[in-house]
Amino acid sequence: LSKNPNVSWEIVRRFKELKSLGYPLMLAVSRKSFLGQGSESLDKRDELSVDVALSVARQFDFCGPDYIRVHNVAMHRRKLTCGVPCSN
């Protein structure tokens, strides 16, 4: 995303606007330093990564990001598949 945490959060907040442009989008926030402002451990950033991915997915009824790039696949899969199934 961006070296500036405020810009990174703005992109996450406005992900739905980006999606409305009609292009496939990848959400790639996994372990990014802006999640903990650089001070969190990798384990904590994994948890924060899942929270952000889940938040963005909920904006689209779990049919939004075309791809989600992650480091901790098991954690993301476990939490993201507990949501509403995508009908698309």
C-alpha positions as CSV (number, residue, x, y, z in Angstrom):
1,L,0.0,0.0,0.0
2,S,1.8,3.1,1.2
3,K,4.7,4.0,3.5
4,N,2.3,6.5,5.0
5,P,-0.1,4.7,7.4
6,N,-2.8,7.3,6.9
7,V,-2.8,6.8,3.1
8,S,-2.9,3.0,3.6
9,W,-5.9,3.2,5.9
10,E,-7.6,5.6,3.4
11,I,-7.2,3.0,0.6
12,V,-8.7,0.3,2.8
13,R,-11.6,2.5,3.8
14,R,-12.3,3.4,0.2
15,F,-11.8,-0.1,-1.2
16,K,-15.5,-0.2,-2.3
17,E,-14.9,2.9,-4.5
18,L,-11.9,1.2,-6.2
19,K,-14.0,-1.9,-6.8
20,S,-16.7,0.1,-8.5
21,L,-14.2,0.9,-11.3
22,G,-14.8,-2.6,-12.5
23,Y,-11.3,-4.0,-12.4
24,P,-10.3,-7.1,-10.5
25,L,-8.7,-6.1,-7.1
26,M,-6.4,-7.8,-4.7
27,L,-6.5,-7.0,-1.0
28,A,-2.9,-7.3,0.2
29,V,-2.7,-6.0,3.7
30,S,-1.1,-9.1,5.3
31,R,1.5,-8.2,7.8
32,K,1.9,-4.6,6.5
33,S,3.5,-2.3,9.0
34,F,0.7,0.2,9.0
35,L,-1.5,-2.4,10.8
36,G,0.5,-1.9,13.9
37,Q,2.3,1.2,13.0
38,G,5.4,-0.9,12.8
39,S,5.4,-1.9,16.5
40,E,3.4,-5.1,16.5
41,S,4.8,-8.6,16.3
42,L,4.2,-10.7,13.2
43,D,1.6,-12.8,15.1
44,K,-0.3,-9.7,16.1
45,R,-0.1,-8.3,12.5
46,D,-1.5,-11.7,11.2
47,E,-4.5,-11.2,13.5
48,L,-4.9,-7.6,12.4
49,S,-4.6,-8.7,8.7
50,V,-7.5,-11.1,9.2
51,D,-9.6,-8.3,10.8
52,V,-9.0,-5.9,8.0
53,A,-9.7,-8.6,5.3
54,L,-12.9,-9.6,7.1
55,S,-13.9,-5.9,7.4
56,V,-13.4,-5.3,3.6
57,A,-15.1,-8.6,2.7
58,R,-18.1,-7.7,4.8
59,Q,-18.5,-4.5,2.7
60,F,-19.3,-6.7,-0.3
61,D,-21.2,-9.5,1.4
62,F,-18.1,-11.5,1.2
63,C,-17.9,-11.2,-2.6
64,G,-15.6,-8.2,-2.9
65,P,-11.9,-8.6,-3.3
66,D,-11.1,-10.9,-6.2
67,Y,-7.9,-12.0,-4.4
68,I,-6.7,-11.7,-0.9
69,R,-2.9,-12.0,-0.4
70,V,-2.0,-13.5,3.0
71,H,0.9,-15.0,4.9
72,N,-1.0,-17.0,7.4
73,V,-3.3,-19.0,5.1
74,A,-4.8,-21.2,7.8
75,M,-5.8,-18.3,10.1
76,H,-7.4,-16.3,7.2
77,R,-9.2,-19.3,5.8
78,R,-10.6,-20.2,9.2
79,K,-12.0,-16.8,9.9
80,L,-13.1,-15.8,6.4
81,T,-15.0,-18.9,5.7
82,C,-17.2,-18.4,8.7
83,G,-18.8,-15.5,6.9
84,V,-21.8,-15.4,4.6
85,P,-21.2,-17.5,1.4
86,C,-20.7,-15.6,-1.8
87,S,-23.5,-16.2,-4.3
88,N,-21.6,-15.0,-7.3
